[in-house]
Amino acid sequence: MLKSSLGIRKAVATAAAIAMTSFGGAAFAENVSGQPLQYNLAEPVTEIARQIYDLHTLMLVICLVIFVAVFGVMFYSIYAHRKSKGAKPASFHESVKVEIAWTIVPFLIVIGMALPATKTVVAMKDTSNADLTIKA
């Protein structure tokens, strides 16, 4: 049973290595015109477009920081708290401080993301100083 399990793992690892090698070049693909593919928003021209671009970049940075922090803690916890033979699990009880922090921190993050987003949406809806007026 152990040998067949090892053989399956080796086959899966080999297939994954082949797939990553074969399809990894797609990340550097170019479109028909020969220009590299654009992975971000177009370069903004107007002030509203600049605000949208900056908002997009801000949200991306916030999400990346959260992603790195969460996965860093997760991988550290997986590595540092591996089960050893004869190990006795620690006894944890609820902590009101941690519960409050787990509630307040995401709330503050959402508020911090909502304020600039609301400012940008309000600016998009304001047409009082338009550069172009269309009359029917």
JOFENMO-V875971 format. One record per residue. NEAR is the number of other C-alpha atoms within 10 Angstrom. Layout:
BEGIN
near=NEAR
near=NEAR
END
This chain:
BEGIN
near=6
near=7
near=8
near=9
near=10
near=11
near=12
near=12
near=12
near=12
near=12
near=12
near=12
near=12
near=12
near=12
near=11
near=12
near=11
near=11
near=10
near=10
near=9
near=11
near=9
near=8
near=8
near=8
near=12
near=12
near=9
near=8
near=7
near=8
near=9
near=11
near=13
near=9
near=6
near=9
near=11
near=9
near=9
near=13
near=8
near=9
near=11
near=14
near=16
near=14
near=19
near=19
near=17
near=15
near=17
near=15
near=14
near=14
near=17
near=12
near=12
near=14
near=13
near=12
near=11
near=13
near=11
near=11
near=11
near=12
near=11
near=12
near=11
near=12
near=11
near=11
near=11
near=11
near=10
near=9
near=10
near=9
near=11
near=7
near=6
near=6
near=8
near=8
near=8
near=6
near=5
near=6
near=6
near=7
near=9
near=9
near=9
near=10
near=10
near=10
near=12
near=11
near=11
near=12
near=11
near=11
near=12
near=11
near=13
near=11
near=12
near=13
near=15
near=13
near=10
near=17
near=17
near=11
near=12
near=18
near=13
near=11
near=13
near=14
near=8
near=9
near=11
near=6
near=7
near=7
near=6
near=7
near=8
near=4
near=4
near=3
END
